[in-house]
Amino acid sequence: RTTKVPAVLFAGNDDEDVKSSTSSLNDNSRSRRDFIYNTIGAGLIGASGVASYSLFQSNVYTPSGMQRLPRTQFIAALGDPQASEGVIATEDTWGIWPLDPGPRGVWLRDYQKDILESNRVAPAGWTFDSNNWWLEEHGLIMEAPNFPLQEGKYLVTGGRL
Protein backbone atom coordinates (compact mmCIF):
# COMPACT_ATOMS: atom_id res chain seq x y z
CA ARG A 1 0.00 0.00 0.00
CA THR A 2 1.36 3.41 -0.90
CA THR A 3 0.56 6.57 1.07
CA LYS A 4 1.04 10.00 -0.38
CA VAL A 5 2.74 12.43 1.98
CA PRO A 6 3.29 16.07 1.14
CA ALA A 7 6.81 16.75 -0.07
CA VAL A 8 7.28 19.59 2.46
CA LEU A 9 7.71 17.14 5.31
CA PHE A 10 10.70 15.48 3.73
CA ALA A 11 14.07 17.10 3.60
CA GLY A 12 16.54 15.08 1.63
CA ASN A 13 20.30 15.44 1.59
CA ASP A 14 20.08 17.39 -1.65
CA ASP A 15 17.97 20.11 0.02
CA GLU A 16 20.24 20.80 3.04
CA ASP A 17 21.80 23.91 1.54
CA VAL A 18 18.41 25.35 0.62
CA LYS A 19 16.93 24.51 4.02
CA SER A 20 19.75 26.13 6.02
CA SER A 21 19.79 29.34 4.01
CA THR A 22 15.99 29.66 4.23
CA SER A 23 16.06 28.86 7.95
CA SER A 24 18.83 31.40 8.50
CA LEU A 25 16.81 34.07 6.69
CA ASN A 26 13.74 33.24 8.79
CA ASP A 27 15.77 33.34 12.03
CA ASN A 28 17.30 36.71 11.09
CA SER A 29 13.89 38.14 10.15
CA ARG A 30 12.36 36.81 13.34
CA SER A 31 15.20 38.20 15.47
CA ARG A 32 14.94 41.60 13.80
CA ARG A 33 11.16 41.64 14.23
CA ASP A 34 11.44 40.61 17.91
CA PHE A 35 14.06 43.30 18.50
CA ILE A 36 11.80 45.97 16.96
CA TYR A 37 8.77 44.82 18.97
CA ASN A 38 10.76 44.71 22.20
CA THR A 39 12.22 48.16 21.55
CA ILE A 40 8.78 49.61 20.88
CA GLY A 41 7.38 47.88 23.99
CA ALA A 42 10.19 49.14 26.21
CA GLY A 43 9.74 52.64 24.79
CA LEU A 44 6.01 52.58 25.51
CA ILE A 45 6.56 51.32 29.06
CA GLY A 46 9.18 54.00 29.67
CA ALA A 47 6.97 56.72 28.19
CA SER A 48 3.99 55.62 30.29
CA GLY A 49 6.16 55.66 33.41
CA VAL A 50 7.38 59.17 32.66
CA ALA A 51 3.82 60.29 31.89
CA SER A 52 2.53 58.74 35.13
CA TYR A 53 5.23 60.44 37.17
CA SER A 54 4.54 63.75 35.45
CA LEU A 55 0.81 63.35 36.10
CA PHE A 56 1.49 62.56 39.75
CA GLN A 57 3.78 65.56 40.18
CA SER A 58 1.55 67.99 38.36
CA ASN A 59 -1.47 69.61 39.88
CA VAL A 60 -3.99 67.68 37.79
CA TYR A 61 -6.27 67.07 40.77
CA THR A 62 -5.72 70.48 42.32
CA PRO A 63 -8.59 72.91 41.72
CA SER A 64 -7.88 76.10 39.84
CA GLY A 65 -6.37 78.82 42.01
CA MET A 66 -5.06 76.33 44.60
CA GLN A 67 -1.51 75.11 45.13
CA ARG A 68 -0.83 71.57 46.28
CA LEU A 69 1.54 71.31 49.22
CA PRO A 70 4.39 68.81 48.94
CA ARG A 71 3.26 67.16 52.19
CA THR A 72 -0.19 66.83 53.72
CA GLN A 73 -0.76 69.12 56.67
CA PHE A 74 -3.52 69.08 59.26
CA ILE A 75 -5.63 72.08 60.22
CA ALA A 76 -6.83 72.60 63.77
CA ALA A 77 -9.97 74.70 63.98
CA LEU A 78 -11.77 75.96 67.03
CA GLY A 79 -15.15 76.92 65.72
CA ASP A 80 -18.43 75.72 64.30
CA PRO A 81 -17.94 72.12 63.12
CA GLN A 82 -20.69 72.62 60.51
CA ALA A 83 -19.00 75.62 58.85
CA SER A 84 -17.89 75.08 55.25
CA GLU A 85 -16.14 78.43 54.84
CA GLY A 86 -15.19 81.39 56.91
CA VAL A 87 -12.66 84.01 57.87
CA ILE A 88 -10.11 83.71 60.65
CA ALA A 89 -11.49 86.11 63.19
CA THR A 90 -8.80 85.73 65.82
CA GLU A 91 -5.31 84.32 65.73
CA ASP A 92 -5.94 81.62 68.31
CA THR A 93 -8.82 79.81 66.62
CA TRP A 94 -7.03 78.26 63.62
CA GLY A 95 -3.72 76.39 63.71
CA ILE A 96 -1.83 73.80 61.74
CA TRP A 97 0.07 70.59 62.42
CA PRO A 98 2.82 70.20 59.82
CA LEU A 99 2.93 66.48 60.68
CA ASP A 100 0.04 64.12 61.34
CA PRO A 101 -0.55 64.47 65.11
CA GLY A 102 -2.41 61.16 65.42
CA PRO A 103 0.48 58.69 65.19
CA ARG A 104 2.57 61.01 67.38
CA GLY A 105 -0.06 61.13 70.11
CA VAL A 106 -0.30 59.35 73.45
CA TRP A 107 -3.42 57.55 74.63
CA LEU A 108 -5.02 59.18 77.66
CA ARG A 109 -4.83 55.82 79.48
CA ASP A 110 -1.02 55.85 78.95
CA TYR A 111 -0.50 59.43 80.17
CA GLN A 112 1.24 58.39 83.40
CA LYS A 113 3.60 55.90 81.77
CA ASP A 114 4.32 57.62 78.43
CA ILE A 115 4.44 61.27 79.51
CA LEU A 116 4.86 61.77 83.27
CA GLU A 117 7.31 58.93 83.83
CA SER A 118 9.41 59.93 80.81
CA ASN A 119 10.18 63.52 81.79
CA ARG A 120 7.21 64.90 79.82
CA VAL A 121 8.61 63.68 76.50
CA ALA A 122 6.20 61.61 74.39
CA PRO A 123 7.47 58.44 72.68
CA ALA A 124 7.38 60.34 69.34
CA GLY A 125 9.79 62.93 70.76
CA TRP A 126 7.58 65.96 71.35
CA THR A 127 7.57 67.65 74.75
CA PHE A 128 4.28 67.70 76.61
CA ASP A 129 3.26 71.20 77.76
CA SER A 130 0.60 70.93 80.48
CA ASN A 131 -0.69 74.41 79.49
CA ASN A 132 -0.89 73.74 75.75
CA TRP A 133 -2.02 70.34 74.49
CA TRP A 134 -4.94 68.87 72.55
CA LEU A 135 -7.19 65.91 73.27
CA GLU A 136 -8.49 64.08 70.22
CA GLU A 137 -12.09 62.84 70.36
CA HIS A 138 -10.99 59.21 70.83
CA GLY A 139 -8.78 59.89 73.84
CA LEU A 140 -5.45 60.70 72.21
CA ILE A 141 -3.29 63.43 73.74
CA MET A 142 -1.61 65.39 70.96
CA GLU A 143 0.98 68.12 70.80
CA ALA A 144 -0.47 71.56 70.19
CA PRO A 145 -0.69 72.80 66.60
CA ASN A 146 1.22 75.85 65.42
CA PHE A 147 -0.73 79.10 65.76
CA PRO A 148 -1.69 81.22 63.93
CA LEU A 149 -2.57 79.65 60.61
CA GLN A 150 -1.06 81.75 57.84
CA GLU A 151 -3.56 83.90 56.03
CA GLY A 152 -4.65 82.34 52.78
CA LYS A 153 -7.16 80.15 51.04
CA TYR A 154 -7.17 76.50 52.17
CA LEU A 155 -8.94 73.52 50.67
CA VAL A 156 -9.83 70.94 53.32
CA THR A 157 -10.39 67.57 51.67
CA GLY A 158 -10.42 65.13 54.54
CA GLY A 159 -8.10 62.96 52.45
CA ARG A 160 -10.63 62.67 49.62
CA LEU A 161 -8.65 64.50 46.95
C-alpha positions as CSV (number, residue, x, y, z in Angstrom):
1,R,0.0,0.0,0.0
2,T,1.4,3.4,-0.9
3,T,0.6,6.6,1.1
4,K,1.0,10.0,-0.4
5,V,2.7,12.4,2.0
6,P,3.3,16.1,1.1
7,A,6.8,16.8,-0.1
8,V,7.3,19.6,2.5
9,L,7.7,17.1,5.3
10,F,10.7,15.5,3.7
11,A,14.1,17.1,3.6
12,G,16.5,15.1,1.6
13,N,20.3,15.4,1.6
14,D,20.1,17.4,-1.6
15,D,18.0,20.1,0.0
16,E,20.2,20.8,3.0
17,D,21.8,23.9,1.5
18,V,18.4,25.4,0.6
19,K,16.9,24.5,4.0
20,S,19.7,26.1,6.0
21,S,19.8,29.3,4.0
22,T,16.0,29.7,4.2
23,S,16.1,28.9,8.0
24,S,18.8,31.4,8.5
25,L,16.8,34.1,6.7
26,N,13.7,33.2,8.8
27,D,15.8,33.3,12.0
28,N,17.3,36.7,11.1
29,S,13.9,38.1,10.1
30,R,12.4,36.8,13.3
31,S,15.2,38.2,15.5
32,R,14.9,41.6,13.8
33,R,11.2,41.6,14.2
34,D,11.4,40.6,17.9
35,F,14.1,43.3,18.5
36,I,11.8,46.0,17.0
37,Y,8.8,44.8,19.0
38,N,10.8,44.7,22.2
39,T,12.2,48.2,21.5
40,I,8.8,49.6,20.9
41,G,7.4,47.9,24.0
42,A,10.2,49.1,26.2
43,G,9.7,52.6,24.8
44,L,6.0,52.6,25.5
45,I,6.6,51.3,29.1
46,G,9.2,54.0,29.7
47,A,7.0,56.7,28.2
48,S,4.0,55.6,30.3
49,G,6.2,55.7,33.4
50,V,7.4,59.2,32.7
51,A,3.8,60.3,31.9
52,S,2.5,58.7,35.1
53,Y,5.2,60.4,37.2
54,S,4.5,63.7,35.5
55,L,0.8,63.4,36.1
56,F,1.5,62.6,39.8
57,Q,3.8,65.6,40.2
58,S,1.5,68.0,38.4
59,N,-1.5,69.6,39.9
60,V,-4.0,67.7,37.8
61,Y,-6.3,67.1,40.8
62,T,-5.7,70.5,42.3
63,P,-8.6,72.9,41.7
64,S,-7.9,76.1,39.8
65,G,-6.4,78.8,42.0
66,M,-5.1,76.3,44.6
67,Q,-1.5,75.1,45.1
68,R,-0.8,71.6,46.3
69,L,1.5,71.3,49.2
70,P,4.4,68.8,48.9
71,R,3.3,67.2,52.2
72,T,-0.2,66.8,53.7
73,Q,-0.8,69.1,56.7
74,F,-3.5,69.1,59.3
75,I,-5.6,72.1,60.2
76,A,-6.8,72.6,63.8
77,A,-10.0,74.7,64.0
78,L,-11.8,76.0,67.0
79,G,-15.1,76.9,65.7
80,D,-18.4,75.7,64.3
81,P,-17.9,72.1,63.1
82,Q,-20.7,72.6,60.5
83,A,-19.0,75.6,58.8
84,S,-17.9,75.1,55.3
85,E,-16.1,78.4,54.8
86,G,-15.2,81.4,56.9
87,V,-12.7,84.0,57.9
88,I,-10.1,83.7,60.6
89,A,-11.5,86.1,63.2
90,T,-8.8,85.7,65.8
91,E,-5.3,84.3,65.7
92,D,-5.9,81.6,68.3
93,T,-8.8,79.8,66.6
94,W,-7.0,78.3,63.6
95,G,-3.7,76.4,63.7
96,I,-1.8,73.8,61.7
97,W,0.1,70.6,62.4
98,P,2.8,70.2,59.8
99,L,2.9,66.5,60.7
100,D,0.0,64.1,61.3
101,P,-0.5,64.5,65.1
102,G,-2.4,61.2,65.4
103,P,0.5,58.7,65.2
104,R,2.6,61.0,67.4
105,G,-0.1,61.1,70.1
106,V,-0.3,59.3,73.5
107,W,-3.4,57.6,74.6
108,L,-5.0,59.2,77.7
109,R,-4.8,55.8,79.5
110,D,-1.0,55.9,78.9
111,Y,-0.5,59.4,80.2
112,Q,1.2,58.4,83.4
113,K,3.6,55.9,81.8
114,D,4.3,57.6,78.4
115,I,4.4,61.3,79.5
116,L,4.9,61.8,83.3
117,E,7.3,58.9,83.8
118,S,9.4,59.9,80.8
119,N,10.2,63.5,81.8
120,R,7.2,64.9,79.8
121,V,8.6,63.7,76.5
122,A,6.2,61.6,74.4
123,P,7.5,58.4,72.7
124,A,7.4,60.3,69.3
125,G,9.8,62.9,70.8
126,W,7.6,66.0,71.3
127,T,7.6,67.6,74.8
128,F,4.3,67.7,76.6
129,D,3.3,71.2,77.8
130,S,0.6,70.9,80.5
131,N,-0.7,74.4,79.5
132,N,-0.9,73.7,75.7
133,W,-2.0,70.3,74.5
134,W,-4.9,68.9,72.6
135,L,-7.2,65.9,73.3
136,E,-8.5,64.1,70.2
137,E,-12.1,62.8,70.4
138,H,-11.0,59.2,70.8
139,G,-8.8,59.9,73.8
140,L,-5.5,60.7,72.2
141,I,-3.3,63.4,73.7
142,M,-1.6,65.4,71.0
143,E,1.0,68.1,70.8
144,A,-0.5,71.6,70.2
145,P,-0.7,72.8,66.6
146,N,1.2,75.9,65.4
147,F,-0.7,79.1,65.8
148,P,-1.7,81.2,63.9
149,L,-2.6,79.6,60.6
150,Q,-1.1,81.8,57.8
151,E,-3.6,83.9,56.0
152,G,-4.7,82.3,52.8
153,K,-7.2,80.1,51.0
154,Y,-7.2,76.5,52.2
155,L,-8.9,73.5,50.7
156,V,-9.8,70.9,53.3
157,T,-10.4,67.6,51.7
158,G,-10.4,65.1,54.5
159,G,-8.1,63.0,52.4
160,R,-10.6,62.7,49.6
161,L,-8.6,64.5,46.9
